[in-house]
Amino acid sequence: QVPELVERFEAVIAAEQRIEPRDWMPDAYRATLVRQIAQHAHSEIIGMQPEGNWLTRAPSLRRKAILLAKAQDEAGHGLYLYAAAETLGVDRSELTEKLISGRQKYSSIFNYPTLNFADVGVIGWLVDGAAICNQVPLCRCSYGPYARAMVRVCKEESFHQRQGYELLMTLMHGTEAQRAMVQDAVDRWWWPSLMMFGPPDGDSPNTAQSMAWRIKRHTNDELRQRFVDMTVPQAEHLGVTLPDPELRWNEERGSWDFGEPDWSELMRVIKGDGPCNTQRIEVRRAAHEDGAWVREAAAAYARKEKERHG
Ligand code: 3HC
């Protein structure tokens, strides 16, 4: 490695400036960005399935229109992120193959089932809320295309969280049965939402290097704590109980103390042994194979247009 190039790379990172696609970068910096951005993109696309499950069964036209808009946004987020990954020299078809063959992952959270429409509200409130905590700092990531993709994603994510919370507030002002549906969904999604932030810092092999390269701006535990501190007052306002008996306000820390997630569950789900892993990949594989004719037709049309216009 040419010393001047390494020096320039390190100076740009230290000055909180951006590394752009044509800049020299260490192979390991490129590799960890491809790893994280691809996983992020896969998560957006797989994440359309749990909620998509309720599109045809939304309780009103308004709820259906909102959910349709959200699912469409997630597809767009996947597109921005695959495009950002491609600036690093990989191709989205290669990344899709790796996802389908299990060589690349997506967020554990999307391997849990959506049992009723209260789950749609809890996903918006907790899962998109956690996503906002994780994605806002990524707007200051050192890699230009990733940081810029995050700016647009974060704007749309706040709509996702607000519509979920409003849906739950409506149910909480409904019948006793509807309130029980919300509480049951919160009980099922709370701990998996905390696991979205990754393993504890002591068990996170990538965090130190990602922080040094200013890809990650906060550690997994810092963002998890920020999410808990943000969410507890919202749960109180909603009138639900978070399923953590150790949750208590810590005056001197100015934060909420909370219990330990079940890390063995996170490891199991990451390894493919969650409630819906097989189903999620099968649906993704079927969509890819059934959609091959669309890709071929678009490519044929593009070739014809090129011949016609030279
Ligand atoms: N699900 C799946 N894999 C996970 C995980 C999770 N919740 N948490 C950690 N992992 C994996 C990591 O990918 C890593 O494995 P790898 O080295 O093979 O990639 C391993 O477990 C160790 O974890 P680390 O903390 O060392 O890994 P990272 O430094 O990459 O941190 C992360 C994990 C915080 C998820 C980070 O990758 C990240 O911030 N990614 C970008 C954001 C993202 O992907 N969010 C997921 C939700 S998608 C979403 O929010 C969509 C919205 O619309 C709901």
Residues whose N, C-alpha, C, O or C-beta is under 5 A from the ligand:
A	BS01	3HC	Q36 Q39 H40 S43 E44 K105 Y106 S107 S108 V127 D128 A131 M195 M196 F197 G198 P199 D203 S204 P205 N206 T207 S210 I270
